Amino acid sequence: MSKISIRSRIVIAFTLIALFVGGAFTLGIHSIFDSTEDKLMSIAMDTKLRLIVTNSSHSNETLKELGLHLYSSEYPDPAIPKYLSSVPDGFSEIKKKPVTYFVYRQTINGHDYILVQDQSLFENEFEYNVFFALRSGFLFTVLVGGLFGWLLARQILSPIVKLSHVFSQRKQQPLGERIIAEEFSDDEIGSLAQSFEDAYTKIKDALWRERLFTSDVSHEFRSGLMIISSSCELLLQHRSKEDADYEMIDRIARASSEMQQLLQSLLMIARAERTVVNPSSTQTLAQISQEAFDRWQLDFSKKKIAFSLVKKGTLPEQKFNADLLLAVLSNLLRNALNYTESGNVRIVLNESSISVVDTGVGIDLDQQHQVLKPFVRGSALPLDGLGLGLSLIQRICENQGWRLSLHSEPGRGSTFTISF
């Protein structure tokens, strides 16, 4: 449904008011005109009829010259026309196009008299001009009402439009500069501008503190991860691949490197920035899924859960942000591992999506729309956790333009699909 602007609503309101008032005034004038015409013509024609009856010297020819016709039961010639035979006593108006007649019927001295006056000139000229003026005045009133509403809306909404424009340009101003409230008068709009300014400043301050916090967190985490990475490199330099702990140290080094890359991507997401894909950190869907499979194969085998990688159709050659997609798959596989006691877990690839399918406990229907929110986790098993995994996946997908969907049946398992 289309929205009507406040300005349009004000104009419509004033136009409708003008339409109602002008219409009521026009109808009132029209009714008064007709009522007055009936009363005046009734008196005038009654006077004429009585003068004619008392003064028998007026012949029909004389009456015709005056635009009058007299019919009477006292004189059979001329006979009363059929269209006048049913006319009630008193004044009546009869229209026989293109002629309009005023008719007055009265019984005098026991005789029925009908006086007819040709009123075409009055109807066609004077009355037409009066009603034309009324209609023109009505249309003029409506137009003036609409114009007045438009001017009034423009005047009233001018500070609101200005406030909207100032706020749309506010992001280009320095963070600490306060310019909005000073541009408005001390009225309701000025108070509203002050409230907006205060709320906007608080939000900007909070965002600024968050940026400082994420920068500090990034610095501290990177420092620790760099120490871990450099220590692993030194340890690997003094060991050969045949040593028992070589594989473990190498795994720690790779995990530390991946954590540094993932940390950078997550910090950019936290700042509501589109994560820029570095060509050196991009891989195809097949490569990323294979790496995720290799990482988690040992964990699933320890729990004696069948773990497989299924490829369907021709896989795309498009490259994706490996750090973020691996983070998504790792979270989904971790959930599958935690909530699956037996059966199997599969990574399924096709041309336009990748899915993680498990035969775990599933998610109740009333919880499926909640589990993607922060700090919400499934209640099927008493597992520890903050409930941030699926929320993180959702935010990563939104940042990258992917779509996350969920299909789950309690007791039969869940399927999480990322569509590209």
C-alpha positions in Angstrom: 0.0 0.0 0.0 1.4 3.3 -1.0 2.0 5.9 1.7 0.6 9.4 1.5 2.9 12.2 2.6 1.9 14.6 5.4 1.8 17.5 3.0 -0.6 15.6 0.7 -2.8 14.7 3.6 -3.1 18.3 4.7 -3.9 19.4 1.1 -6.5 16.7 0.8 -8.1 17.6 4.2 -8.4 21.3 3.2 -9.8 20.4 -0.2 -12.4 18.1 1.4 -13.3 20.8 3.9 -13.7 23.3 1.0 -15.7 20.8 -0.9 -18.0 20.1 2.0 -18.5 23.8 3.0 -18.8 25.0 -0.6 -21.2 22.2 -1.5 -23.4 22.8 1.6 -23.4 26.6 0.8 -24.3 26.0 -2.9 -27.1 23.6 -2.0 -28.4 26.0 0.6 -28.4 29.0 -1.8 -30.1 26.8 -4.4 -32.8 25.7 -2.0 -33.4 29.2 -0.7 -33.6 30.5 -4.3 -36.2 27.9 -5.2 -38.2 28.4 -2.0 -38.2 32.2 -2.4 -39.1 31.9 -6.1 -42.1 29.7 -5.3 -43.4 32.1 -2.6 -43.0 35.3 -4.6 -44.4 33.9 -7.8 -47.3 32.4 -5.9 -48.2 35.9 -4.5 -47.6 37.6 -7.8 -49.7 35.2 -9.8 -52.5 35.1 -7.3 -52.7 38.9 -7.5 -52.6 38.8 -11.3 -55.4 36.1 -11.4 -57.7 38.1 -9.2 -57.2 41.3 -11.2 -57.9 39.4 -14.4 -61.1 37.8 -13.0 -62.4 41.1 -11.5 -61.5 43.0 -14.7 -63.2 41.0 -17.4 -62.0 43.4 -20.1 -58.7 41.5 -20.5 -59.1 39.4 -23.6 -57.0 36.3 -24.4 -55.1 38.3 -27.0 -54.1 40.9 -24.5 -53.0 38.2 -22.0 -50.9 36.4 -24.7 -49.1 39.7 -25.3 -48.2 39.7 -21.6 -47.0 36.1 -21.8 -50.1 34.8 -20.0 -52.7 32.2 -20.7 -56.0 31.9 -18.8 -58.1 28.7 -18.6 -61.4 28.6 -16.7 -64.2 26.2 -16.1 -66.5 29.3 -16.5 -65.5 29.7 -20.1 -65.1 26.5 -22.2 -63.0 28.3 -24.8 -60.1 27.7 -24.7 -60.4 24.3 -23.1 -58.0 23.3 -20.3 -55.1 21.3 -21.8 -54.6 17.7 -20.6 -51.1 18.5 -19.1 -52.8 21.1 -16.9 -55.8 19.0 -15.8 -53.9 17.4 -12.9 -52.1 20.5 -11.7 -52.7 21.0 -7.9 -54.1 24.2 -6.5 -51.5 26.9 -5.9 -48.2 27.6 -7.6 -46.5 25.0 -9.8 -43.6 24.9 -12.3 -43.9 22.9 -15.5 -41.1 22.3 -17.9 -42.0 21.4 -21.5 -38.7 21.7 -23.3 -37.7 24.2 -24.5 -40.4 26.2 -22.6 -40.8 26.6 -18.9 -44.3 27.6 -17.5 -45.3 29.0 -14.1 -48.8 27.7 -13.4 -51.2 29.0 -10.7 -54.5 27.3 -10.0 -57.2 28.7 -7.8 -61.0 28.4 -7.3 -62.8 31.8 -7.3 -66.5 32.2 -6.9 -67.0 28.5 -7.6 -65.1 28.5 -10.8 -61.7 26.8 -11.5 -59.1 29.1 -12.9 -55.6 28.3 -14.2 -53.2 31.1 -15.0 -50.1 30.1 -17.1 -47.1 32.3 -17.5 -44.3 31.7 -20.0 -41.2 31.9 -17.9 -38.6 30.7 -20.5 -36.7 34.0 -20.7 -36.3 34.1 -16.9 -35.3 30.4 -16.7 -32.9 30.5 -19.6 -31.1 33.7 -18.8 -31.4 35.0 -15.3 -31.8 31.7 -13.4 -29.1 30.1 -15.6 -26.7 32.9 -14.8 -27.4 32.6 -11.1 -26.8 28.9 -11.0 -23.7 29.2 -13.2 -22.3 31.7 -10.7 -23.1 29.3 -7.9 -21.3 26.4 -9.6 -18.4 28.6 -10.5 -18.2 29.8 -6.9 -18.3 26.3 -5.7 -15.4 25.2 -7.9 -13.4 28.3 -7.0 -13.9 27.6 -3.3 -12.6 24.0 -3.7 -9.6 25.3 -5.7 -8.9 28.0 -3.1 -9.2 25.5 -0.3 -6.7 23.1 -2.0 -4.3 26.0 -2.7 -4.6 27.3 0.9 -4.0 23.8 2.2 -0.9 23.4 0.0 0.5 26.8 1.2 -0.3 26.0 4.8 1.3 22.6 4.5 4.4 24.1 2.9 4.7 26.6 5.8 4.0 24.1 8.6 6.2 21.3 7.2 9.1 23.6 6.2 11.0 23.2 9.5 10.3 19.4 9.5 11.7 19.1 5.9 14.6 21.2 7.0 15.2 18.9 10.0 15.1 15.8 7.8 17.5 17.4 5.3 19.9 18.4 8.2 19.9 14.9 9.6 20.5 13.4 6.2 23.6 15.5 5.9 24.6 15.0 9.6 26.9 12.0 8.9 29.2 14.3 6.9 29.8 16.5 10.0 32.6 15.9 12.5 31.5 13.6 15.4 31.7 16.2 18.2 30.1 19.1 16.3 26.6 20.0 17.3 24.8 22.0 14.7 21.2 20.9 14.6 19.3 22.4 17.5 20.9 25.8 16.9 19.2 26.1 13.5 15.6 25.9 14.8 13.4 28.2 16.8 12.5 27.5 20.4 9.2 25.7 19.6 8.0 22.1 19.2 10.3 21.5 16.2 13.3 22.9 18.1 12.6 20.6 21.0 12.3 17.7 18.6 15.6 18.7 16.9 17.3 18.9 20.3 16.0 15.4 21.2 17.2 14.0 17.9 20.6 15.6 18.4 21.0 14.2 21.9 20.0 10.7 20.7 22.2 10.9 17.6 25.2 12.1 19.7 24.8 9.2 22.2 24.7 6.7 19.3 27.7 8.2 17.6 29.6 8.2 21.0 28.7 4.5 21.5 29.9 3.6 18.0 33.1 5.5 18.6 33.7 3.6 21.9 32.9 0.4 20.1 35.5 1.1 17.4 38.1 1.9 20.1 37.2 -1.3 21.8 37.4 -3.5 18.7 40.7 -1.8 17.8 42.1 -2.6 21.3 40.8 -6.2 21.1 42.3 -6.6 17.6 45.6 -5.4 18.8 45.7 -7.6 21.9 44.5 -10.7 20.1 46.9 -10.2 17.3 49.8 -9.8 19.7 49.0 -13.1 21.4 48.4 -14.9 18.1 51.7 -13.6 16.6 53.5 -14.9 19.7 51.9 -18.3 19.2 52.7 -18.3 15.5 56.3 -17.3 15.9 56.8 -19.8 18.7 55.4 -22.6 16.5 57.7 -21.6 13.7 60.7 -21.8 16.0 59.6 -25.2 17.3 59.1 -26.5 13.7 62.6 -25.3 12.7 64.1 -27.7 15.2 61.9 -30.7 14.3 61.4 -33.0 11.4 58.1 -34.3 10.0 58.9 -37.6 11.5 58.8 -36.3 15.1 55.7 -37.2 17.1 54.8 -33.6 18.0 55.5 -32.1 14.6 51.9 -32.6 13.4 50.5 -31.1 16.6 52.7 -28.0 16.4 52.0 -27.5 12.7 48.3 -27.8 13.5 48.6 -25.1 16.2 50.5 -22.8 13.7 47.9 -23.2 11.0 45.1 -22.6 13.5 46.8 -19.5 14.7 47.2 -18.1 11.2 43.5 -18.9 10.4 42.5 -17.1 13.7 44.4 -14.0 12.7 42.6 -13.9 9.3 39.2 -14.7 10.8 39.7 -12.1 13.5 40.2 -9.4 10.9 37.1 -10.4 9.0 35.0 -10.5 12.2 36.1 -7.1 13.3 35.1 -5.7 9.9 31.7 -7.3 10.3 31.4 -5.8 13.8 32.0 -2.4 12.4 29.3 -2.9 9.8 31.7 -2.9 6.9 31.6 -5.0 3.9 34.5 -7.5 4.2 36.9 -7.0 1.4 38.0 -10.3 -0.1 41.8 -10.6 -0.5 42.5 -12.7 -3.6 45.2 -14.6 -1.7 42.6 -15.8 0.8 39.9 -16.9 -1.6 39.2 -20.5 -2.6 36.6 -22.4 -4.6 33.7 -24.0 -2.9 35.2 -27.5 -3.3 38.5 -26.4 -1.8 36.9 -24.8 1.2 34.6 -27.7 1.9 37.4 -30.2 1.6 39.5 -28.2 4.1 36.5 -28.1 6.5 36.1 -31.9 6.1 39.7 -32.6 6.8 39.6 -30.4 10.0 36.6 -32.1 11.5 37.0 -35.7 10.3 39.0 -36.7 13.4 36.5 -35.2 15.8 33.6 -37.1 14.2 35.5 -40.4 14.0 36.2 -40.1 17.8 32.5 -39.9 18.4 31.8 -42.7 16.0 29.6 -40.6 13.7 29.8 -41.2 10.0 31.1 -38.0 8.3 31.1 -37.6 4.6 31.6 -35.0 1.8 29.0 -35.2 -1.0 29.4 -33.4 -4.3 26.4 -33.1 -6.6 26.5 -31.8 -10.2 29.1 -29.4 -11.6 30.5 -27.2 -8.8 31.1 -23.5 -9.5 34.6 -22.1 -10.1 33.7 -18.9 -8.3 36.0 -18.1 -5.4 34.8 -17.2 -1.9 36.3 -15.6 1.2 37.8 -18.8 2.7 38.1 -17.4 6.2 34.5 -16.5 6.5 33.1 -19.6 4.8 35.3 -21.8 6.9 34.0 -20.1 10.0 30.4 -20.7 8.9 31.1 -24.4 8.1 33.0 -24.9 11.4 30.2 -23.5 13.5 27.6 -25.6 11.7 29.8 -28.7 12.0 30.4 -28.0 15.7 26.7 -27.8 16.3 26.1 -31.0 14.3 28.8 -32.8 16.4 27.3 -31.5 19.7 23.7 -32.3 18.9 24.2 -35.7 17.1 24.7 -38.8 19.2 24.6 -41.3 16.4 23.9 -41.6 12.7 25.8 -39.4 10.2 26.7 -35.9 9.3 27.2 -34.8 5.6 28.6 -31.7 3.8 26.6 -31.5 0.6 27.7 -29.3 -2.3 25.9 -28.4 -5.5 26.0 -25.7 -8.1 24.6 -22.8 -6.0 24.7 -23.8 -2.3 26.4 -25.9 0.4 24.5 -27.7 3.2 25.4 -29.3 6.5 23.0 -32.2 7.1 22.8 -34.2 10.4 20.7 -36.8 12.0 20.7 -35.2 15.4 17.9 -34.3 17.8 16.6 -31.5 15.5 15.0 -28.2 16.5 11.4 -27.7 17.5 9.3 -25.7 15.1 8.6 -22.9 17.6 12.3 -22.5 18.2 13.5 -22.5 14.5 12.9 -18.7 14.0 14.6 -17.9 17.3 17.9 -19.9 17.1 19.4 -17.4 14.6 19.1 -14.6 17.1 22.0 -13.8 19.5 22.2 -15.6 22.9 19.6 -18.2 21.8 20.5 -21.9 21.6 18.7 -25.1 21.2 17.2 -26.7 24.3 17.3 -30.3 23.2 20.6 -31.0 25.0 22.0 -29.5 28.2 25.1 -28.0 26.5 27.0 -25.1 27.7 27.3 -22.1 25.4 26.2 -18.5 24.8 24.1 -19.2 21.8 26.2 -16.9 19.5 27.2 -19.5 16.8 24.2 -19.4 14.6 23.8 -15.6 15.1 27.4 -15.2 13.9 26.7 -17.4 10.9 23.7 -15.2 10.1 25.7 -12.0 10.3 28.5 -13.4 8.1 26.0 -14.5 5.5 24.3 -11.1 5.5 27.7 -9.4 5.2 28.7 -11.5 2.2 25.3 -11.5 0.5 24.6 -15.1 1.2 21.3 -16.6 2.4 21.1 -19.0 5.3 18.0 -21.3 5.5 17.1 -24.0 8.0 15.0 -27.1 7.8 14.6 -29.3 10.8 12.4 -32.0 12.2 12.6 -32.9 15.9 14.1 -36.4 16.4 15.2 -36.6 12.7 17.9 -34.0 12.3 18.6 -30.6 10.8 19.7 -29.2 7.4 21.4 -25.8 7.3 21.9 -24.4 3.7 24.0 -21.5 2.6 22.9 -20.3 -0.9 25.1 -18.1 -3.0 
